[in-house]
Amino acid sequence: MKKSIIRRAIAAFIAAAMLAGCAAQDSGVLSSVGSNSATESNVSYVEDTSSVDENSEVTSVDSSVTESDTSSDTSEQEENNTSKQENTSKAENTEKPVDTTKAPSTADTKNNGQSKPASSASNFTVQWKKSSSWEEGGKKCGGYEIVITNNGDTVNSWTAKVTVPGNTKLMSQWNGIFSISGNTMTVKNENYNGTIEKGKSVSFGFNYSADAYINEGKVTVNGSTAGTSAGNNSNNNNNSNNNNNNTSTTKKPAATVPPAPSDPKGTTPVSQHGQLSVKNGQLVDKSGKGYQLRGMSTHGLTWFPEFVNESAFKTLRDDWNTNVVRLAMYVDEWGNGQCYMGNKSGSLELLEKGVDICIKLDMYVIIDWHVLNPGDPSKYTNEAKSFFETVSKRYAKYPNVIYEICNEPNGGASWSGNIKPYAEKIIPVIRKNAPNSVIIVGTPTWSQEIDKPLSDPLNYKNVMYAFHFYAATHAGLRSNVENCVAQGLPVFVSEFGTCDASGGGANDFNETQKWLSYFDKQGISYCNWSICNKDETCSVLRPGTSANGNWSESDLTENGKWMRNWLKKH
């Protein structure tokens, strides 16, 4: 549009308006004209650098119109003059080139208003679920599940970004593809959990170590900051009210456990076999078919905490062909402060970390209340009741978990006088929360006298009795075990070694093979001691070997090489 046309159009419009008597009463008309003109001819105005003449012309039009109105009284004249001055000033402002970076046009404002919600509003809410926290190696460690709820239209993929402390490292993660850059952790969906329908939720979880504990702050989902919801742990997949949950909360959600991830192929142990039980002296799967667990036991969790990691357990599952991990939590080791009695919260959190990893990997896991000292498990009956109340409630719905309530009673603790009465106090605690879980009960003399419960069994279903052997020491016990099995006693070999009972000495692979061949024939489950790098014969890893799995042949001890080969081929 040419400048002369603009001048004539503005002048004609102003003259017509003032002749109609509108401009004299409402000085906003001319202001509005200027604004609209600026909107319609924004480009021409930006190109125009000679606005002085145009301003003069508009002022002249205003003056001539005012002078023609000679019939008005003095006060009206003054008002009109005031109006003329304001209009002239506004016309001048209108005619000047528009700085679009400071004063966008009406059209620009509307466009901006339409684009803002994409970056400032979100259809998602998130819920932080803290599972654990502890300190290890000078680092702050912890675990979280983050639940994402979609309150808008269905999305087929998602990316979440979480602010994390310096030097954050992931020890395990699930239900997402994780990466960390600086202080930002990015999590993208897996192929099985990318779609979130309206009102539905997905979750991802992780365990970490860092310079500081993670602050449960904002999470962005698909580029927008998600609202924080206190939520309800039992209502994650039915969030009918989440549209009203966009307000933040300062209350931390109660600790919970990460859910087992879906297994689309159904090839991992728990997906295939589900809840185990005991039938006619035999461990059976969800279909009632005999099922054998074969795996590794940890050493004392608090002595070798670094081995409680996803990569190590995944290596045991995928490379060693195991389906169970036994988590040995020492109760009390002659006053050792690292045991459960010396550090209850830290021991519990570390054990729960291990169970959570097994759940993620769809493996079975044995929670081992590792009684060694004192020999009589009833000394810590109250502590055991509290412990098993906590863990059985936490894992009540997970078929992965098996409970071993006393590792190796010893020091004269008898079956009928000490162990059975203790078990009759602990089993109901577990059954209240996990009525169908399998429970393993230790037997006298370091779980060697397997015959004692044969004549005086516990009156509970899904109970098995522990037998432990070390190949270089206990060859003479085999006939007793064979007799008990023949009479239908449910036996679970929750610990064995290829060497002598001290954990040292030479390996006796000949005797080990006899034991394991018999157990395989009978479908009796077993766990080898132990997955660690301690400098002793029964360790499967050489001293100094990393705990992070993917071990090569050179990382394994003589025992480790033999056990891996046996598990892979049998």
C-alpha positions in Angstrom: 0.0 0.0 0.0 1.4 3.4 -1.0 1.9 6.2 1.6 -0.4 8.7 -0.3 -3.3 6.2 -0.2 -2.7 5.6 3.5 -2.8 9.4 4.2 -6.0 10.0 2.3 -7.7 6.9 3.8 -6.9 8.0 7.3 -7.8 11.6 6.7 -11.2 10.7 5.2 -12.0 8.3 7.9 -11.2 10.9 10.6 -13.1 13.6 9.0 -16.2 11.4 8.6 -16.1 10.3 12.1 -15.7 13.8 13.5 -18.5 15.2 11.3 -20.7 12.5 12.8 -19.9 13.9 16.2 -18.2 10.7 17.5 -14.6 11.8 17.7 -15.4 14.8 19.8 -17.1 12.7 22.5 -14.7 9.7 22.4 -11.1 10.2 21.7 -10.6 6.5 21.6 -12.1 6.3 18.1 -9.1 7.8 16.5 -6.8 5.7 18.7 -8.7 2.7 17.5 -8.3 3.8 13.9 -4.6 4.1 14.3 -4.4 0.7 15.8 -6.3 -1.0 13.1 -4.4 0.8 10.4 -1.2 -0.4 11.9 -2.5 -3.9 11.9 -3.6 -3.8 8.3 -0.5 -2.1 6.9 2.2 -3.3 9.2 4.6 -4.1 6.4 4.3 -0.7 4.7 4.8 1.1 7.9 8.0 -0.7 8.7 9.3 0.3 5.3 8.3 4.0 5.8 11.1 6.2 7.2 9.4 9.6 6.5 6.6 9.8 8.9 7.0 13.5 9.8 5.1 14.7 6.7 2.4 12.2 7.3 2.0 13.4 10.9 1.7 17.0 9.7 -1.0 16.1 7.2 -3.1 14.3 9.8 -2.7 17.2 12.3 -3.9 19.6 9.5 -7.0 17.5 8.9 -7.8 17.6 12.6 -7.3 21.4 12.8 -9.5 22.1 9.8 -12.3 19.9 11.2 -12.1 21.6 14.6 -12.2 25.1 13.1 -15.3 24.2 11.0 -17.3 23.4 14.2 -18.0 27.1 15.1 -21.4 26.5 16.6 -20.0 24.6 19.7 -19.7 26.4 23.0 -16.4 27.2 24.7 -16.3 24.2 27.0 -17.0 21.8 24.1 -14.4 23.7 22.0 -11.8 23.1 24.8 -12.8 19.4 25.0 -12.5 19.1 21.2 -9.1 20.8 21.3 -8.0 18.3 24.0 -9.4 15.5 21.9 -7.5 16.9 18.9 -4.2 17.0 20.8 -4.7 13.4 22.0 -5.7 12.2 18.6 -2.7 14.0 17.0 -0.4 12.3 19.5 -1.9 8.9 18.8 -1.9 9.4 15.1 1.8 10.3 15.3 2.4 7.1 17.3 0.5 5.1 14.7 2.3 6.5 11.7 5.8 5.7 13.2 7.4 2.5 12.0 6.3 -0.4 14.2 8.9 -2.3 16.3 7.4 -5.7 16.0 9.7 -7.1 18.7 8.2 -4.8 21.3 4.7 -4.2 20.1 3.2 -7.1 18.1 0.1 -6.5 16.2 -3.3 -7.9 17.2 -2.8 -10.7 14.7 0.6 -11.5 16.1 -0.9 -11.6 19.6 -3.5 -14.0 18.6 -1.0 -16.3 16.9 1.2 -16.2 20.0 -1.8 -17.0 22.1 -2.5 -20.1 20.1 1.1 -21.4 20.2 1.8 -20.8 23.9 -0.1 -23.8 25.3 2.2 -26.2 23.5 5.1 -25.0 25.6 3.5 -23.8 28.9 0.7 -26.3 29.5 0.8 -30.1 29.7 -1.7 -32.9 29.4 0.4 -35.1 31.7 0.8 -35.5 35.5 3.5 -37.4 37.2 3.8 -39.2 40.5 7.1 -39.8 42.3 7.3 -43.1 44.2 10.4 -43.5 46.3 11.4 -47.1 46.9 14.6 -46.8 48.8 17.6 -44.6 49.8 21.0 -45.4 51.3 24.6 -44.3 51.3 27.3 -46.4 49.7 30.9 -45.7 48.9 30.5 -42.0 49.8 27.6 -41.6 47.4 23.9 -41.0 47.9 21.9 -43.8 46.5 18.2 -44.5 46.0 15.4 -45.8 43.9 12.3 -44.3 42.3 9.4 -45.2 40.1 7.8 -42.3 38.2 4.2 -42.8 37.0 3.1 -40.7 34.0 -0.6 -40.2 33.6 -2.0 -38.9 30.3 -5.0 -36.5 30.8 -5.2 -35.5 27.1 -5.5 -37.3 23.8 -3.8 -40.7 23.2 -0.1 -40.5 22.6 1.9 -43.2 20.8 5.3 -42.3 22.2 6.7 -40.3 25.2 10.0 -38.8 26.4 10.5 -37.7 29.9 13.3 -35.5 31.3 14.3 -35.5 34.9 16.8 -33.1 36.7 19.4 -35.2 38.5 22.3 -34.3 40.8 25.9 -34.2 39.6 27.7 -37.5 38.7 24.5 -39.4 38.7 25.0 -43.0 37.6 22.3 -45.6 37.1 22.7 -48.9 38.8 19.5 -50.4 37.3 16.6 -49.1 35.3 13.4 -50.5 33.8 10.5 -49.7 31.5 12.4 -47.1 29.5 15.5 -46.3 27.5 17.7 -44.1 29.7 20.5 -41.7 29.0 22.1 -39.0 31.2 23.7 -35.8 30.0 24.9 -33.3 32.6 22.1 -32.8 35.1 19.4 -34.2 32.8 18.2 -37.8 32.7 16.2 -38.6 29.5 13.9 -41.5 29.4 12.2 -42.7 26.3 9.5 -45.4 26.0 10.2 -49.0 25.2 8.4 -50.5 22.2 5.8 -52.1 24.5 4.8 -49.0 26.6 4.8 -46.1 24.2 1.1 -45.7 23.9 -0.8 -44.0 26.7 -4.5 -43.6 26.3 -6.4 -40.8 27.9 -6.7 -41.4 31.6 -4.2 -44.2 31.6 -0.7 -44.4 33.0 2.7 -45.9 32.4 5.7 -45.9 34.7 9.5 -46.2 34.6 11.9 -46.8 37.4 15.6 -46.7 38.3 18.1 -47.0 41.1 21.0 -44.5 41.1 24.1 -43.2 42.9 25.0 -39.5 42.9 26.7 -36.7 44.7 23.4 -35.9 46.4 19.9 -37.4 46.7 17.6 -36.7 43.8 15.1 -33.8 44.4 11.6 -34.8 43.5 11.1 -31.8 41.3 9.6 -31.2 37.9 9.5 -33.7 35.1 8.9 -32.7 31.5 7.0 -35.1 29.3 7.1 -34.6 25.5 8.6 -31.1 26.1 6.1 -29.8 28.6 6.3 -29.6 32.4 4.0 -32.1 33.9 1.9 -31.4 37.0 2.8 -33.4 40.1 0.1 -35.6 41.7 0.1 -37.2 45.1 -2.0 -39.9 43.6 -2.9 -43.2 45.0 -0.6 -46.1 44.7 -3.4 -48.6 44.1 -5.0 -46.5 41.4 -2.3 -46.0 38.9 -4.1 -47.5 35.9 -7.5 -46.1 36.6 -7.0 -42.4 37.0 -10.5 -41.1 36.5 -9.8 -37.9 38.5 -6.4 -37.0 37.2 -7.7 -34.0 35.3 -7.9 -32.3 38.6 -4.5 -33.4 39.8 -2.3 -30.7 38.2 -1.4 -29.2 41.5 1.9 -29.9 43.2 2.4 -31.6 46.5 5.0 -31.3 49.1 4.2 -34.7 50.6 6.4 -37.5 49.5 4.4 -40.5 48.3 4.7 -43.7 50.3 7.5 -46.1 49.3 6.4 -48.7 46.9 7.9 -51.3 44.6 8.5 -51.1 40.9 6.1 -53.3 39.0 7.4 -56.3 37.0 7.7 -55.2 33.4 5.6 -56.9 30.8 7.2 -59.7 28.8 5.8 -59.6 25.3 7.5 -62.9 24.4 6.7 -64.6 27.6 10.1 -66.3 27.7 11.4 -65.2 31.1 11.0 -67.5 34.2 8.1 -65.9 36.0 6.2 -65.0 32.9 6.2 -68.7 31.9 5.7 -70.4 35.3 4.0 -67.8 37.5 3.1 -68.5 41.2 5.0 -71.6 42.5 3.6 -74.0 45.1 4.3 -77.4 46.6 2.4 -80.5 45.6 3.2 -84.0 46.7 6.6 -83.0 48.0 7.5 -81.3 44.7 7.8 -77.7 43.7 5.4 -77.0 40.8 4.5 -74.1 38.7 1.2 -72.3 38.0 0.1 -75.2 35.8 0.8 -77.8 38.4 3.9 -79.2 36.6 7.1 -79.9 38.3 9.5 -76.9 38.2 13.1 -76.7 39.3 14.8 -73.5 40.4 18.6 -73.4 39.8 20.7 -70.3 40.6 23.2 -68.5 42.7 23.2 -67.2 46.2 24.9 -63.9 47.1 27.4 -63.7 49.9 26.3 -61.4 52.7 24.5 -58.5 51.0 26.0 -55.8 53.2 29.5 -57.1 52.8 29.3 -57.2 49.0 26.6 -54.6 48.1 28.1 -53.8 44.7 26.9 -57.2 43.4 23.3 -56.2 43.9 22.9 -54.7 40.4 20.9 -55.5 37.3 23.8 -56.2 35.0 25.1 -59.0 37.3 21.7 -60.6 37.8 20.9 -60.3 34.1 24.2 -62.1 33.3 23.2 -64.9 35.6 19.9 -65.2 33.9 20.9 -64.9 30.3 24.5 -66.3 30.2 24.5 -68.7 33.1 21.0 -70.0 32.5 19.7 -69.4 36.0 16.2 -68.6 37.1 16.6 -67.6 40.8 18.8 -65.4 43.0 19.1 -66.0 46.7 19.7 -62.8 48.7 21.6 -63.6 51.9 20.9 -61.0 54.5 22.9 -61.9 57.6 20.9 -61.3 60.8 23.8 -61.0 63.2 27.4 -62.0 62.8 28.9 -61.9 66.3 28.2 -58.2 66.7 29.2 -57.2 63.1 27.7 -53.7 62.6 27.1 -54.4 58.9 24.5 -57.1 59.6 20.8 -56.5 59.9 20.8 -56.0 63.7 23.5 -53.4 63.3 22.0 -51.5 60.4 18.3 -52.5 59.9 17.3 -49.7 57.5 20.4 -50.0 55.3 20.2 -53.8 55.2 16.5 -53.8 54.3 16.9 -51.2 51.6 19.7 -53.2 50.0 17.7 -56.4 50.1 14.7 -54.6 48.6 16.9 -53.3 45.8 17.9 -56.9 45.0 14.3 -58.1 45.0 13.2 -55.2 42.8 15.9 -56.1 40.2 14.8 -59.7 40.2 11.2 -58.6 39.7 12.2 -56.4 36.8 14.2 -59.3 35.2 11.2 -61.6 35.8 13.3 -64.0 37.9 12.5 -65.8 41.1 14.2 -64.5 44.3 14.7 -65.9 47.7 14.6 -63.5 50.7 17.0 -65.3 53.1 16.9 -64.4 56.8 20.4 -65.6 57.1 20.6 -67.0 60.6 24.1 -68.2 61.4 24.7 -66.5 64.7 23.0 -66.9 67.0 22.3 -70.5 66.2 18.9 -70.5 67.7 16.6 -68.5 65.3 14.1 -67.8 68.1 16.5 -65.3 69.7 15.4 -62.8 67.2 11.8 -63.8 66.8 10.3 -60.3 67.3 12.8 -58.8 64.8 12.0 -61.6 62.3 8.2 -61.0 62.7 8.7 -57.3 62.0 11.0 -58.0 59.0 8.7 -60.5 57.4 5.7 -58.4 58.0 7.4 -55.6 56.1 8.7 -57.6 53.1 5.7 -59.8 52.7 3.4 -56.8 52.6 5.6 -55.0 50.2 5.8 -58.0 47.8 2.4 -59.6 48.5 1.3 -59.5 44.9 4.5 -60.8 43.3 4.8 -64.5 42.5 8.6 -64.0 42.2 9.3 -64.0 46.0 10.2 -67.1 48.1 10.8 -66.7 51.8 13.6 -68.5 53.7 13.0 -67.8 57.3 16.1 -69.3 59.0 19.2 -70.1 57.1 21.3 -72.5 59.2 20.1 -73.2 62.8 23.0 -74.6 64.8 24.6 -74.7 68.2 22.2 -77.3 69.6 19.0 -75.7 68.3 16.6 -78.6 67.9 13.8 -79.0 65.4 10.9 -79.6 67.9 12.3 -77.4 70.7 13.5 -74.3 68.8 13.1 -74.3 65.0 9.5 -75.5 64.6 8.1 -73.2 67.3 9.9 -70.3 65.8 8.5 -71.2 62.3 5.0 -71.4 63.7 5.3 -67.8 64.8 6.8 -66.5 61.6 4.8 -68.3 58.9 1.4 -66.8 59.9 3.0 -63.3 59.6 3.9 -64.0 56.0 0.7 -65.9 55.2 -1.4 -62.9 56.3 0.0 -60.9 53.3 1.2 -63.6 50.9 -1.1 -66.6 51.5 0.3 -68.6 48.5 4.0 -68.0 48.7 6.5 -70.8 49.1 8.4 -70.7 52.5 11.7 -72.5 53.1 12.5 -73.5 56.7 16.0 -74.4 57.9 16.8 -77.6 59.7 19.2 -78.4 62.6 23.0 -78.5 62.4 23.5 -75.9 59.7 20.5 -77.3 57.7 22.0 -80.8 57.4 19.5 -82.8 59.5 16.8 -82.9 56.9 15.2 -86.0 58.5 14.1 -84.2 61.7 10.9 -82.6 60.2 10.1 -85.8 58.4 8.4 -87.2 61.6 7.3 -83.8 62.9 6.4 -81.6 59.9 4.9 -78.1 60.0 1.1 -78.0 59.4 1.2 -75.4 56.6 0.9 -75.7 52.9 3.6 -74.6 50.5 6.4 -75.2 53.0 9.8 -76.8 52.0 12.7 -77.8 54.2 16.3 -76.6 53.6 19.2 -78.9 53.0 22.8 -77.5 52.7 25.9 -79.4 51.7 29.5 -78.7 50.8 30.8 -81.4 48.4 34.2 -82.0 50.0 32.7 -82.4 53.4 29.2 -83.9 53.2 29.3 -86.9 50.9 28.0 -89.1 53.7 24.7 -87.2 54.0 23.4 -88.2 50.6 21.6 -91.4 51.7 19.7 -89.5 54.4 18.5 -87.0 51.8 17.5 -89.7 49.4 15.4 -91.4 52.1 13.6 -88.2 53.0 12.8 -87.4 49.3 11.6 -90.9 48.8 9.1 -90.4 51.6 7.8 -87.2 50.1 9.5 -84.5 52.1 9.7 -81.3 50.2 13.4 -80.5 50.0 15.0 -77.3 48.8 18.8 -77.0 48.6 19.0 -73.3 49.2 22.8 -73.4 49.6 25.7 -75.7 48.5 29.4 -75.4 47.7 31.8 -77.4 45.5 34.5 -77.2 48.2 34.6 -77.9 51.9 32.3 -76.5 54.6 34.6 -73.7 55.5 34.2 -72.3 52.0 37.9 -73.0 51.3 40.1 -76.0 50.5 40.0 -77.8 47.2 37.0 -78.2 45.0 35.5 -81.7 44.7 33.7 -81.5 41.4 33.2 -85.3 41.3 31.0 -85.2 44.4 29.3 -82.0 43.3 28.3 -83.7 40.1 26.8 -86.6 42.0 24.8 -84.3 44.1 23.5 -82.2 41.3 22.8 -85.1 39.0 20.6 -86.5 41.7 18.8 -83.2 42.3 18.2 -82.7 38.6 16.7 -86.2 38.3 14.4 -85.5 41.3 13.5 -81.9 40.2 15.0 -80.6 43.5 15.9 -76.9 43.4 19.4 -75.6 44.4 21.5 -72.4 44.7 25.3 -72.3 44.7 27.3 -70.3 47.2 28.4 -67.6 46.2 28.3 -64.8 43.6 31.1 -62.6 44.8 34.9 -61.9 44.3 36.0 -62.8 47.8 39.4 -64.6 48.0 38.0 -68.1 48.8 37.4 -71.3 46.9 33.6 -71.1 46.9 33.5 -67.6 45.2 32.7 -67.8 41.5 34.7 -64.7 40.6 38.3 -64.0 41.0 39.5 -61.3 43.5 39.2 -57.8 42.0 36.7 -58.8 39.3 34.1 -56.1 38.6 30.6 -56.7 40.0 28.9 -55.4 36.9 28.3 -58.7 35.1 29.2 -59.7 31.5 32.1 -61.7 32.9 34.6 -63.4 30.7 36.1 -66.8 31.3 39.2 -65.2 32.7 37.1 -63.4 35.4 35.9 -66.7 36.8 37.5 -68.9 39.5 37.8 -72.7 39.0 34.5 -73.0 40.8 32.9 -70.3 38.7 33.9 -71.9 35.4 32.6 -75.3 36.5 29.3 -73.9 37.8 28.6 -71.7 34.8 29.3 -74.7 32.5 27.0 -77.0 34.5 24.1 -74.5 34.6 24.4 -73.7 30.9 24.4 -77.4 29.9 21.9 -78.8 32.3 
